[in-house]
Amino acid sequence: MDKDIRCESYLWVQGIQTSTEDLTPTQREALAIWLKKEYLTELCRGKYAFTPREQEENMK
């Protein structure tokens, strides 16, 4: 293959389209938590409900 495949990802951050490479460490962590929660929720649909620990502690 003589062409490289390039993949870029962007998010909407406060109304501005932002590359995931430009996120702060805190924003990257929040994105990772959200992605993991969405993945697990879909994987176990109808069996479990997943929430980040911070949200769980705020619900008490």
Backbone torsions as a table, in degrees:
resi	resn	phi	psi	omega
1	MET	NA	125.3	-176.9
2	ASP	-96.4	-3.0	176.5
3	LYS	-114.7	133.6	175.2
4	ASP	-79.2	147.0	175.3
5	ILE	-93.7	129.7	-179.6
6	ARG	-122.5	132.0	179.7
7	CYS	-123.7	130.2	177.8
8	GLU	-126.3	146.8	178.7
9	SER	-125.5	144.3	-178.7
10	TYR	-132.7	151.8	176.3
11	LEU	-128.8	158.7	171.0
12	TRP	-91.4	115.2	178.5
13	VAL	-117.7	109.6	-178.1
14	GLN	51.7	44.4	175.8
15	GLY	82.1	3.2	-178.8
16	ILE	-117.8	130.1	177.9
17	GLN	-71.5	121.3	-172.6
18	THR	-127.0	135.3	176.1
19	SER	-67.7	142.1	178.4
20	THR	-64.9	-21.6	176.7
21	GLU	-69.2	-22.6	-177.2
22	ASP	-94.4	4.3	-179.2
23	LEU	-73.8	150.7	174.7
24	THR	-74.3	162.7	177.2
25	PRO	-55.7	-37.4	178.6
26	THR	-65.9	-42.9	178.3
27	GLN	-66.0	-37.9	177.7
28	ARG	-63.8	-40.9	178.9
29	GLU	-64.5	-43.5	179.0
30	ALA	-62.2	-40.3	177.9
31	LEU	-64.3	-44.2	179.7
32	ALA	-62.1	-41.6	178.7
33	ILE	-64.0	-44.6	-179.5
34	TRP	-63.0	-45.7	179.9
35	LEU	-61.3	-43.2	-179.9
36	LYS	-64.5	-42.8	179.2
37	LYS	-62.2	-45.1	-179.9
38	GLU	-64.0	-41.4	179.6
39	TYR	-63.2	-49.9	-178.7
40	LEU	-64.8	-39.3	178.8
41	THR	-61.9	-43.5	179.7
42	GLU	-69.7	-39.9	-179.6
43	LEU	-62.7	-37.5	-176.0
44	CYS	-110.7	29.8	-176.9
45	ARG	-50.6	127.8	178.1
46	GLY	86.2	-7.1	-179.1
47	LYS	-110.1	-43.7	-175.7
48	TYR	-136.8	158.4	172.1
49	ALA	-123.4	125.0	-177.6
50	PHE	-104.8	138.2	174.6
51	THR	-137.7	145.0	175.6
52	PRO	-61.5	147.2	-176.3
53	ARG	-56.8	-38.0	-178.8
54	GLU	-62.0	-41.5	178.9
55	GLN	-67.9	-38.6	-180.0
56	GLU	-61.8	-42.5	-179.6
57	GLU	-67.4	-34.2	178.5
58	ASN	-72.3	-19.9	-178.1
59	MET	-81.0	-16.9	-177.1
60	LYS	-73.8	NA	NA
